[in-house]
Amino acid sequence: MGKTSKDKRDIYYRLAKEEGWRARSAFKLMQIDDEFDIFKGSNSYSLQEDVRHVVDLCAAPGSWSQVLSKKIYFAEEDEEKRKDILIVAVDLQPMSPLPGIIQLQGDITEISTAEKIMSHFKGVKADLVICDGAPDVTGLHALDEYMQSQLVLAALNIATFVLKEKGTFVAKIFRARDITLLYAQLKFFFVEVYCAKPRSSRQSSCEAFVVCKSFKLPDGYTPTMKNPMLCADYDAEVNSLVGPNRLLVPFLACGDLSGWDSDRTYKLELPNISGKSEQERYVYRPVVQPPTDPAYKKACALKKIGKLAKPEIADPFMKYDISTWKTTKKKKDSDSSGNLGIDDELAEAFSECFGFNTH
C-alpha cells in the first residue's frame, strides 16, 4: 500500500484514516443514517424507541461495527442502560475486537450461524439488521449481480429469524438489469423499500444500498434457511410473481452533494472548503486496523525470506519433446563454423515443438 498514491486518489480513504475508521465504508453507513435516521428506530408508521439491538452481517474489517459502537453503544451515557445494548457482528473472516461488539465467525448462509445469533438475543429481537457484504467480483455483471442478490437473500433469511416487527434492514446491492426482482421480493417483507446511493460510494460503481423499513412477515410465511438454488419449484414460484415485479423503488442520493466527490482526484494539499484559516497540509497516516488473517499472509512471509516462487522465462536453447512435454538442455556448439544463429535456434525449437520439418 503506497503512502501517497491511494491517499491522493480517494478523499474518503484519507478521511477514514484521519478519523480512525477501519475502512471508508463507515461514511456510507453514516450518510445512510443521516438520510433515513436508521439508528433512531422511527418511521412514518410508528414511533419506536432508539435502536438498541443490532446484527451486523459480513462485518469485517469492522468499519460498520465501529459506527454502531460509536452511535449506539457509546451514545448511551447511562452505564446500566448500556448493558442492555446488544450488537452482534458476523463474518467468515476473523475481526479485531471492538468495544460493545459481540463477534461471531460463521457463514450467514448456514442455519447454525442464525442459531448462534439468536442464542445471544435470548428471546428478544433485533431492531436493525445491516449487511455490507459483497462477493468477489468477476467482471461479468450479470453473474456478479446474481451472486450479490443471493448474498442479500441470505442476509434477509437471517433477518426473518432475528428482526422484530417494524424493524429496519439495510444491505448492499448491485444495480443491474434484474434488480427490480429483488426490490419486489423485499417489498413482500417491508412496507417501505428505498434504494440509496451514499455520497461516499463511487458514482462509477453499480453499488447501492437497499433501506427497508417496517418489517412484517407475510401471512402464512414461515422463516427458513432453505437455499432457493436447490429448490425444485423455484422457477415456478418466481414466475408466479407477476404484479409486484413492476414495482418502482425510489432512488435517493445520500450525503452532502456539495462536499467531497468520491470520483474526483484531489491534490495532496486539499483546497480550503471547510472554513479553516489555513490550508490543510497532507500528513501520511497508517491504516487504522490492518487485516488480522489475510489470504496473502503466507505469500508475504515467503517473499520476506526469499522463498516465494517466481515465474521462469523460457530458454531458447531448450529442446522440447512434444510427446512427453519434457525438456532437455541442448548445448550450443560455439566452436562450429556452421553454427546456427540465435534466431535459427528459436525457429528450430518451435519447429520441433510443433512437429514442423525445416530440413
ZAKE-45720 format. One record per residue (C-alpha): residue number from 0; x, y, z. Coordinates in steps of 0.001 Angstrom, whole numbers, always signed. Layout:
r nr=NUM | px=X | py=Y | pz=Z $
...
//
This chain:
r nr=0 | px=+0 | py=+0 | pz=+0 $
r nr=1 | px=+1581 | py=+3302 | pz=-1081 $
r nr=2 | px=+1957 | py=+6310 | pz=+1154 $
r nr=3 | px=+658 | py=+8842 | pz=-1351 $
r nr=4 | px=-885 | py=+7290 | pz=-4459 $
r nr=5 | px=-4025 | py=+5784 | pz=-2933 $
r nr=6 | px=-4474 | py=+8680 | pz=-498 $
r nr=7 | px=-4325 | py=+11120 | pz=-3396 $
r nr=8 | px=-6885 | py=+9214 | pz=-5432 $
r nr=9 | px=-9559 | py=+8757 | pz=-2783 $
r nr=10 | px=-10570 | py=+11513 | pz=-381 $
r nr=11 | px=-12794 | py=+9245 | pz=+1730 $
r nr=12 | px=-9927 | py=+6794 | pz=+2163 $
r nr=13 | px=-7857 | py=+9636 | pz=+3614 $
r nr=14 | px=-10666 | py=+10911 | pz=+5812 $
r nr=15 | px=-11258 | py=+7405 | pz=+7184 $
r nr=16 | px=-7658 | py=+7157 | pz=+8357 $
r nr=17 | px=-7706 | py=+10678 | pz=+9776 $
r nr=18 | px=-10848 | py=+9996 | pz=+11809 $
r nr=19 | px=-9822 | py=+6484 | pz=+12867 $
r nr=20 | px=-12253 | py=+4378 | pz=+10825 $
r nr=21 | px=-11108 | py=+949 | pz=+9678 $
r nr=22 | px=-12461 | py=+1478 | pz=+6153 $
r nr=23 | px=-14019 | py=+4227 | pz=+4046 $
r nr=24 | px=-17331 | py=+2329 | pz=+4076 $
r nr=25 | px=-18015 | py=+3818 | pz=+7528 $
r nr=26 | px=-19062 | py=+7034 | pz=+5770 $
r nr=27 | px=-21625 | py=+5114 | pz=+3710 $
r nr=28 | px=-23473 | py=+3903 | pz=+6803 $
r nr=29 | px=-23324 | py=+7326 | pz=+8458 $
r nr=30 | px=-24676 | py=+9018 | pz=+5330 $
r nr=31 | px=-27484 | py=+6455 | pz=+5116 $
r nr=32 | px=-28300 | py=+7224 | pz=+8749 $
r nr=33 | px=-28290 | py=+10964 | pz=+8011 $
r nr=34 | px=-30920 | py=+10415 | pz=+5323 $
r nr=35 | px=-33084 | py=+7685 | pz=+6885 $
r nr=36 | px=-32393 | py=+8027 | pz=+10633 $
r nr=37 | px=-31976 | py=+4265 | pz=+10971 $
r nr=38 | px=-30416 | py=+4456 | pz=+14453 $
r nr=39 | px=-33448 | py=+6238 | pz=+15923 $
r nr=40 | px=-35926 | py=+3476 | pz=+15141 $
r nr=41 | px=-38593 | py=+5855 | pz=+13834 $
r nr=42 | px=-40581 | py=+5786 | pz=+10615 $
r nr=43 | px=-43760 | py=+7194 | pz=+9163 $
r nr=44 | px=-45865 | py=+4351 | pz=+10556 $
r nr=45 | px=-44736 | py=+4152 | pz=+14159 $
r nr=46 | px=-42527 | py=+5820 | pz=+16718 $
r nr=47 | px=-40241 | py=+3260 | pz=+18330 $
r nr=48 | px=-37539 | py=+3531 | pz=+20958 $
r nr=49 | px=-33956 | py=+4145 | pz=+19903 $
r nr=50 | px=-32200 | py=+1185 | pz=+18302 $
r nr=51 | px=-30531 | py=-985 | pz=+20967 $
r nr=52 | px=-30260 | py=-4428 | pz=+19358 $
r nr=53 | px=-28371 | py=-4723 | pz=+16052 $
r nr=54 | px=-26973 | py=-7506 | pz=+13857 $
r nr=55 | px=-24073 | py=-6587 | pz=+11544 $
r nr=56 | px=-23642 | py=-9253 | pz=+8840 $
r nr=57 | px=-20461 | py=-9560 | pz=+6745 $
r nr=58 | px=-18879 | py=-7179 | pz=+9233 $
r nr=59 | px=-15111 | py=-7477 | pz=+8563 $
r nr=60 | px=-12938 | py=-5419 | pz=+8715 $
r nr=61 | px=-15344 | py=-3727 | pz=+11116 $
r nr=62 | px=-15979 | py=-161 | pz=+9937 $
r nr=63 | px=-19769 | py=-508 | pz=+10176 $
r nr=64 | px=-19380 | py=-2125 | pz=+13598 $
r nr=65 | px=-17261 | py=+880 | pz=+14588 $
r nr=66 | px=-20126 | py=+3187 | pz=+13618 $
r nr=67 | px=-22572 | py=+1078 | pz=+15653 $
r nr=68 | px=-20232 | py=+1155 | pz=+18643 $
r nr=69 | px=-19950 | py=+4940 | pz=+18476 $
r nr=70 | px=-23520 | py=+5851 | pz=+17527 $
r nr=71 | px=-25352 | py=+3326 | pz=+19726 $
r nr=72 | px=-23110 | py=+1823 | pz=+22419 $
r nr=73 | px=-21099 | py=+4884 | pz=+23473 $
r nr=74 | px=-24015 | py=+7244 | pz=+22771 $
r nr=75 | px=-25732 | py=+5776 | pz=+25849 $
r nr=76 | px=-24305 | py=+7663 | pz=+28838 $
r nr=77 | px=-26093 | py=+5591 | pz=+31488 $
r nr=78 | px=-23835 | py=+2639 | pz=+32353 $
r nr=79 | px=-26767 | py=+473 | pz=+33478 $
r nr=80 | px=-28754 | py=+1084 | pz=+30299 $
r nr=81 | px=-25624 | py=+485 | pz=+28229 $
r nr=82 | px=-25593 | py=-3105 | pz=+29486 $
r nr=83 | px=-28898 | py=-3699 | pz=+27675 $
r nr=84 | px=-27403 | py=-2742 | pz=+24302 $
r nr=85 | px=-26626 | py=-5789 | pz=+22159 $
r nr=86 | px=-24652 | py=-5583 | pz=+18909 $
r nr=87 | px=-23625 | py=-8826 | pz=+17178 $
r nr=88 | px=-21146 | py=-8758 | pz=+14275 $
r nr=89 | px=-20791 | py=-11801 | pz=+11991 $
r nr=90 | px=-18248 | py=-12604 | pz=+9276 $
r nr=91 | px=-16430 | py=-15542 | pz=+7726 $
r nr=92 | px=-13094 | py=-13850 | pz=+8445 $
r nr=93 | px=-11701 | py=-13027 | pz=+11906 $
r nr=94 | px=-12023 | py=-9414 | pz=+13010 $
r nr=95 | px=-10155 | py=-7385 | pz=+15617 $
r nr=96 | px=-12303 | py=-6728 | pz=+18720 $
r nr=97 | px=-14326 | py=-3561 | pz=+19254 $
r nr=98 | px=-15893 | py=-2246 | pz=+22480 $
r nr=99 | px=-19550 | py=-3173 | pz=+22874 $
r nr=100 | px=-19492 | py=-5607 | pz=+19924 $
r nr=101 | px=-20036 | py=-9377 | pz=+20183 $
r nr=102 | px=-18200 | py=-11083 | pz=+17333 $
r nr=103 | px=-19139 | py=-14356 | pz=+15663 $
r nr=104 | px=-17233 | py=-16134 | pz=+12906 $
r nr=105 | px=-19520 | py=-18044 | pz=+10581 $
r nr=106 | px=-21300 | py=-18367 | pz=+7236 $
r nr=107 | px=-24545 | py=-16380 | pz=+7057 $
r nr=108 | px=-25968 | py=-18908 | pz=+4587 $
r nr=109 | px=-25965 | py=-21651 | pz=+7240 $
r nr=110 | px=-28691 | py=-22257 | pz=+9829 $
r nr=111 | px=-26047 | py=-22807 | pz=+12522 $
r nr=112 | px=-24966 | py=-19172 | pz=+12184 $
r nr=113 | px=-28549 | py=-17969 | pz=+12597 $
r nr=114 | px=-28865 | py=-20135 | pz=+15708 $
r nr=115 | px=-25678 | py=-18634 | pz=+17180 $
r nr=116 | px=-27015 | py=-15126 | pz=+16610 $
r nr=117 | px=-30384 | py=-15936 | pz=+18188 $
r nr=118 | px=-28661 | py=-17517 | pz=+21200 $
r nr=119 | px=-27173 | py=-14131 | pz=+22106 $
r nr=120 | px=-30522 | py=-12326 | pz=+21896 $
r nr=121 | px=-32188 | py=-14746 | pz=+24334 $
r nr=122 | px=-35758 | py=-14269 | pz=+23178 $
r nr=123 | px=-35594 | py=-10592 | pz=+22178 $
r nr=124 | px=-35481 | py=-9440 | pz=+18568 $
r nr=125 | px=-33141 | py=-7055 | pz=+16752 $
r nr=126 | px=-34215 | py=-3504 | pz=+15885 $
r nr=127 | px=-31822 | py=-3296 | pz=+12943 $
r nr=128 | px=-30050 | py=-5768 | pz=+10630 $
r nr=129 | px=-27328 | py=-4456 | pz=+8304 $
r nr=130 | px=-25156 | py=-6177 | pz=+5694 $
r nr=131 | px=-22252 | py=-4650 | pz=+3755 $
r nr=132 | px=-21088 | py=-7923 | pz=+2210 $
r nr=133 | px=-20215 | py=-8496 | pz=-1444 $
r nr=134 | px=-18824 | py=-11466 | pz=-3387 $
r nr=135 | px=-15505 | py=-11385 | pz=-5229 $
r nr=136 | px=-16454 | py=-9699 | pz=-8498 $
r nr=137 | px=-15705 | py=-11496 | pz=-11762 $
r nr=138 | px=-16313 | py=-8645 | pz=-14208 $
r nr=139 | px=-19324 | py=-10489 | pz=-15623 $
r nr=140 | px=-22012 | py=-8076 | pz=-14489 $
r nr=141 | px=-24945 | py=-10468 | pz=-14763 $
r nr=142 | px=-23129 | py=-13092 | pz=-12684 $
r nr=143 | px=-21910 | py=-10537 | pz=-10135 $
r nr=144 | px=-25442 | py=-9174 | pz=-9721 $
r nr=145 | px=-26834 | py=-12672 | pz=-9245 $
r nr=146 | px=-24211 | py=-13619 | pz=-6640 $
r nr=147 | px=-24814 | py=-10366 | pz=-4775 $
r nr=148 | px=-28587 | py=-10904 | pz=-4773 $
r nr=149 | px=-28027 | py=-14378 | pz=-3319 $
r nr=150 | px=-25954 | py=-12815 | pz=-541 $
r nr=151 | px=-28724 | py=-10295 | pz=+142 $
r nr=152 | px=-31210 | py=-13165 | pz=+215 $
r nr=153 | px=-29067 | py=-14955 | pz=+2815 $
r nr=154 | px=-28997 | py=-11770 | pz=+4918 $
r nr=155 | px=-32779 | py=-11439 | pz=+4548 $
r nr=156 | px=-33215 | py=-15045 | pz=+5685 $
r nr=157 | px=-31241 | py=-14221 | pz=+8836 $
r nr=158 | px=-33400 | py=-11113 | pz=+9307 $
r nr=159 | px=-36636 | py=-13140 | pz=+9173 $
r nr=160 | px=-35388 | py=-15023 | pz=+12229 $
r nr=161 | px=-33937 | py=-12181 | pz=+14330 $
r nr=162 | px=-35582 | py=-8908 | pz=+13182 $
r nr=163 | px=-38562 | py=-7678 | pz=+15162 $
r nr=164 | px=-41768 | py=-6386 | pz=+13620 $
r nr=165 | px=-41408 | py=-2837 | pz=+12231 $
r nr=166 | px=-37606 | py=-3287 | pz=+12279 $
r nr=167 | px=-35171 | py=-1966 | pz=+9642 $
r nr=168 | px=-32960 | py=-3835 | pz=+7173 $
r nr=169 | px=-30033 | py=-2328 | pz=+5209 $
r nr=170 | px=-27974 | py=-4279 | pz=+2652 $
r nr=171 | px=-25581 | py=-3649 | pz=-222 $
r nr=172 | px=-26828 | py=-4416 | pz=-3739 $
r nr=173 | px=-25526 | py=-4170 | pz=-7304 $
r nr=174 | px=-27873 | py=-2200 | pz=-9555 $
r nr=175 | px=-28240 | py=-4087 | pz=-12826 $
r nr=176 | px=-30869 | py=-5316 | pz=-15258 $
r nr=177 | px=-32817 | py=-7641 | pz=-12945 $
r nr=178 | px=-32552 | py=-5656 | pz=-9715 $
r nr=179 | px=-36284 | py=-4867 | pz=-9761 $
r nr=180 | px=-36975 | py=-8525 | pz=-8971 $
r nr=181 | px=-35019 | py=-8132 | pz=-5736 $
r nr=182 | px=-36980 | py=-4958 | pz=-4910 $
r nr=183 | px=-40233 | py=-6839 | pz=-5439 $
r nr=184 | px=-39142 | py=-9675 | pz=-3159 $
r nr=185 | px=-38121 | py=-7251 | pz=-413 $
r nr=186 | px=-41472 | py=-5476 | pz=-742 $
r nr=187 | px=-43180 | py=-8638 | pz=+496 $
r nr=188 | px=-41435 | py=-8245 | pz=+3850 $
r nr=189 | px=-41242 | py=-4456 | pz=+4308 $
r nr=190 | px=-43730 | py=-1629 | pz=+3962 $
r nr=191 | px=-41061 | py=+810 | pz=+2722 $
r nr=192 | px=-38205 | py=-99 | pz=+350 $
r nr=193 | px=-35677 | py=+2501 | pz=-844 $
r nr=194 | px=-32554 | py=+2334 | pz=-2988 $
r nr=195 | px=-29897 | py=+4654 | pz=-1537 $
r nr=196 | px=-26612 | py=+5828 | pz=-3037 $
r nr=197 | px=-24345 | py=+7406 | pz=-384 $
r nr=198 | px=-22136 | py=+10282 | pz=-1476 $
r nr=199 | px=-19032 | py=+8325 | pz=-418 $
r nr=200 | px=-19926 | py=+5490 | pz=-2813 $
r nr=201 | px=-18212 | py=+5999 | pz=-6159 $
r nr=202 | px=-20596 | py=+7116 | pz=-8882 $
r nr=203 | px=-18776 | py=+4874 | pz=-11344 $
r nr=204 | px=-19741 | py=+1837 | pz=-9250 $
r nr=205 | px=-23058 | py=-19 | pz=-9574 $
r nr=206 | px=-23039 | py=-361 | pz=-5778 $
r nr=207 | px=-26071 | py=+913 | pz=-3875 $
r nr=208 | px=-27942 | py=+19 | pz=-685 $
r nr=209 | px=-31495 | py=-1075 | pz=-36 $
r nr=210 | px=-33033 | py=+532 | pz=+3036 $
r nr=211 | px=-36112 | py=-1426 | pz=+4090 $
r nr=212 | px=-38377 | py=-209 | pz=+6917 $
r nr=213 | px=-41354 | py=-1590 | pz=+8824 $
r nr=214 | px=-40618 | py=-5313 | pz=+8695 $
r nr=215 | px=-43608 | py=-7654 | pz=+8714 $
r nr=216 | px=-43679 | py=-11333 | pz=+7823 $
r nr=217 | px=-46185 | py=-12151 | pz=+5056 $
r nr=218 | px=-49276 | py=-14013 | pz=+6192 $
r nr=219 | px=-48603 | py=-17730 | pz=+6362 $
r nr=220 | px=-44849 | py=-17372 | pz=+5812 $
r nr=221 | px=-42520 | py=-19494 | pz=+7953 $
r nr=222 | px=-38866 | py=-18347 | pz=+8187 $
r nr=223 | px=-36493 | py=-20830 | pz=+6565 $
r nr=224 | px=-32814 | py=-21058 | pz=+5630 $
r nr=225 | px=-33543 | py=-23229 | pz=+2581 $
r nr=226 | px=-31297 | py=-22426 | pz=-369 $
r nr=227 | px=-33532 | py=-21333 | pz=-3286 $
r nr=228 | px=-30973 | py=-22593 | pz=-5822 $
r nr=229 | px=-31658 | py=-26121 | pz=-4563 $
r nr=230 | px=-35443 | py=-25743 | pz=-4566 $
r nr=231 | px=-37087 | py=-27774 | pz=-7353 $
r nr=232 | px=-40062 | py=-25399 | pz=-7756 $
r nr=233 | px=-38070 | py=-22132 | pz=-7542 $
r nr=234 | px=-38685 | py=-21110 | pz=-11165 $
r nr=235 | px=-42414 | py=-21729 | pz=-10857 $
r nr=236 | px=-42601 | py=-19634 | pz=-7692 $
r nr=237 | px=-40667 | py=-16733 | pz=-9257 $
r nr=238 | px=-42745 | py=-16785 | pz=-12448 $
r nr=239 | px=-45945 | py=-16594 | pz=-10421 $
r nr=240 | px=-44936 | py=-13160 | pz=-9058 $
r nr=241 | px=-46395 | py=-11011 | pz=-11812 $
r nr=242 | px=-47754 | py=-7764 | pz=-10361 $
r nr=243 | px=-45096 | py=-6760 | pz=-7807 $
r nr=244 | px=-42300 | py=-7299 | pz=-10321 $
r nr=245 | px=-43276 | py=-3982 | pz=-11936 $
r nr=246 | px=-42649 | py=-2115 | pz=-8690 $
r nr=247 | px=-40651 | py=+1128 | pz=-8938 $
r nr=248 | px=-38341 | py=+1768 | pz=-5974 $
r nr=249 | px=-37318 | py=+5381 | pz=-5155 $
r nr=250 | px=-33601 | py=+6113 | pz=-5757 $
r nr=251 | px=-32079 | py=+8655 | pz=-3367 $
r nr=252 | px=-28581 | py=+10153 | pz=-3174 $
r nr=253 | px=-27227 | py=+10382 | pz=+396 $
r nr=254 | px=-24728 | py=+12857 | pz=+1798 $
r nr=255 | px=-23864 | py=+16485 | pz=+1082 $
r nr=256 | px=-23832 | py=+16894 | pz=-2708 $
r nr=257 | px=-21606 | py=+19976 | pz=-2377 $
r nr=258 | px=-18985 | py=+18075 | pz=-361 $
r nr=259 | px=-16190 | py=+15722 | pz=-1376 $
r nr=260 | px=-16542 | py=+13895 | pz=-4691 $
r nr=261 | px=-15618 | py=+10192 | pz=-4455 $
r nr=262 | px=-14832 | py=+10030 | pz=-8220 $
r nr=263 | px=-12534 | py=+13067 | pz=-8300 $
r nr=264 | px=-8746 | py=+13071 | pz=-7847 $
r nr=265 | px=-7616 | py=+15655 | pz=-5274 $
r nr=266 | px=-4176 | py=+17149 | pz=-4734 $
r nr=267 | px=-2308 | py=+16224 | pz=-1564 $
r nr=268 | px=-2755 | py=+19817 | pz=-386 $
r nr=269 | px=-6540 | py=+19942 | pz=-12 $
r nr=270 | px=-8452 | py=+23075 | pz=-1021 $
r nr=271 | px=-9790 | py=+25175 | pz=+1822 $
r nr=272 | px=-13514 | py=+24364 | pz=+1617 $
r nr=273 | px=-14117 | py=+23635 | pz=+5299 $
r nr=274 | px=-13768 | py=+27208 | pz=+6569 $
r nr=275 | px=-10319 | py=+26699 | pz=+8112 $
r nr=276 | px=-7997 | py=+29674 | pz=+8353 $
r nr=277 | px=-5064 | py=+27790 | pz=+6821 $
r nr=278 | px=-4778 | py=+25263 | pz=+4041 $
r nr=279 | px=-4601 | py=+21724 | pz=+5363 $
r nr=280 | px=-1222 | py=+20091 | pz=+4796 $
r nr=281 | px=-1053 | py=+16432 | pz=+3845 $
r nr=282 | px=+186 | py=+14049 | pz=+6548 $
r nr=283 | px=+577 | py=+10335 | pz=+5885 $
r nr=284 | px=-1296 | py=+8125 | pz=+8335 $
r nr=285 | px=-1029 | py=+4346 | pz=+8561 $
r nr=286 | px=-4114 | py=+2164 | pz=+8261 $
r nr=287 | px=-6275 | py=+2092 | pz=+11386 $
r nr=288 | px=-6631 | py=-1682 | pz=+11563 $
r nr=289 | px=-4714 | py=-3981 | pz=+9186 $
r nr=290 | px=-6235 | py=-7368 | pz=+8265 $
r nr=291 | px=-5845 | py=-9944 | pz=+11030 $
r nr=292 | px=-5503 | py=-13018 | pz=+8814 $
r nr=293 | px=-5374 | py=-12019 | pz=+5116 $
r nr=294 | px=-5279 | py=-14558 | pz=+2314 $
r nr=295 | px=-1907 | py=-13209 | pz=+1160 $
r nr=296 | px=-243 | py=-13548 | pz=+4602 $
r nr=297 | px=+1672 | py=-16715 | pz=+3696 $
r nr=298 | px=+2848 | py=-15253 | pz=+381 $
r nr=299 | px=+4208 | py=-12142 | pz=+2156 $
r nr=300 | px=+6080 | py=-14304 | pz=+4671 $
r nr=301 | px=+7659 | py=-16399 | pz=+1887 $
r nr=302 | px=+8641 | py=-13263 | pz=-23 $
r nr=303 | px=+10450 | py=-11812 | pz=+3008 $
r nr=304 | px=+12713 | py=-14869 | pz=+3278 $
r nr=305 | px=+13191 | py=-15163 | pz=-491 $
r nr=306 | px=+11258 | py=-18405 | pz=-940 $
r nr=307 | px=+8296 | py=-17133 | pz=-2962 $
r nr=308 | px=+8110 | py=-18934 | pz=-6315 $
r nr=309 | px=+8872 | py=-16797 | pz=-9352 $
r nr=310 | px=+7841 | py=-17391 | pz=-12981 $
r nr=311 | px=+10699 | py=-18606 | pz=-15180 $
r nr=312 | px=+11468 | py=-17294 | pz=-18666 $
r nr=313 | px=+11678 | py=-19976 | pz=-21342 $
r nr=314 | px=+15235 | py=-20747 | pz=-22502 $
r nr=315 | px=+15580 | py=-20535 | pz=-26323 $
r nr=316 | px=+18228 | py=-23270 | pz=-26158 $
r nr=317 | px=+15899 | py=-25843 | pz=-24566 $
r nr=318 | px=+14991 | py=-28796 | pz=-26754 $
r nr=319 | px=+11276 | py=-29656 | pz=-26468 $
r nr=320 | px=+9933 | py=-33194 | pz=-26613 $
r nr=321 | px=+6258 | py=-32783 | pz=-27524 $
r nr=322 | px=+5477 | py=-36457 | pz=-26807 $
r nr=323 | px=+6357 | py=-36206 | pz=-23106 $
r nr=324 | px=+6333 | py=-32409 | pz=-22629 $
r nr=325 | px=+9752 | py=-32737 | pz=-21008 $
r nr=326 | px=+12704 | py=-30500 | pz=-21794 $
r nr=327 | px=+16369 | py=-31369 | pz=-22179 $
r nr=328 | px=+19166 | py=-28862 | pz=-22357 $
r nr=329 | px=+20623 | py=-28534 | pz=-25842 $
r nr=330 | px=+24247 | py=-27466 | pz=-25740 $
r nr=331 | px=+25145 | py=-24638 | pz=-28078 $
r nr=332 | px=+28141 | py=-25554 | pz=-30243 $
r nr=333 | px=+30084 | py=-22288 | pz=-30176 $
r nr=334 | px=+33186 | py=-23791 | pz=-31856 $
r nr=335 | px=+31485 | py=-24983 | pz=-35022 $
r nr=336 | px=+31830 | py=-22800 | pz=-38082 $
r nr=337 | px=+28433 | py=-23947 | pz=-39250 $
r nr=338 | px=+26799 | py=-22801 | pz=-36016 $
r nr=339 | px=+23195 | py=-21632 | pz=-36198 $
r nr=340 | px=+22345 | py=-18110 | pz=-35089 $
r nr=341 | px=+20038 | py=-17381 | pz=-32167 $
r nr=342 | px=+17104 | py=-16701 | pz=-34482 $
r nr=343 | px=+17704 | py=-20033 | pz=-36204 $
r nr=344 | px=+17855 | py=-21772 | pz=-32824 $
r nr=345 | px=+14477 | py=-20305 | pz=-31878 $
r nr=346 | px=+12990 | py=-21353 | pz=-35209 $
r nr=347 | px=+14336 | py=-24861 | pz=-34780 $
r nr=348 | px=+12984 | py=-25117 | pz=-31235 $
r nr=349 | px=+9495 | py=-24013 | pz=-32306 $
r nr=350 | px=+9501 | py=-26309 | pz=-35331 $
r nr=351 | px=+10457 | py=-29301 | pz=-33181 $
r nr=352 | px=+7826 | py=-28362 | pz=-30588 $
r nr=353 | px=+5009 | py=-28182 | pz=-33152 $
r nr=354 | px=+6256 | py=-31006 | pz=-35397 $
r nr=355 | px=+7359 | py=-28937 | pz=-38404 $
r nr=356 | px=+10151 | py=-30249 | pz=-40656 $
r nr=357 | px=+12530 | py=-27418 | pz=-41587 $
r nr=358 | px=+15111 | py=-29622 | pz=-43384 $
//
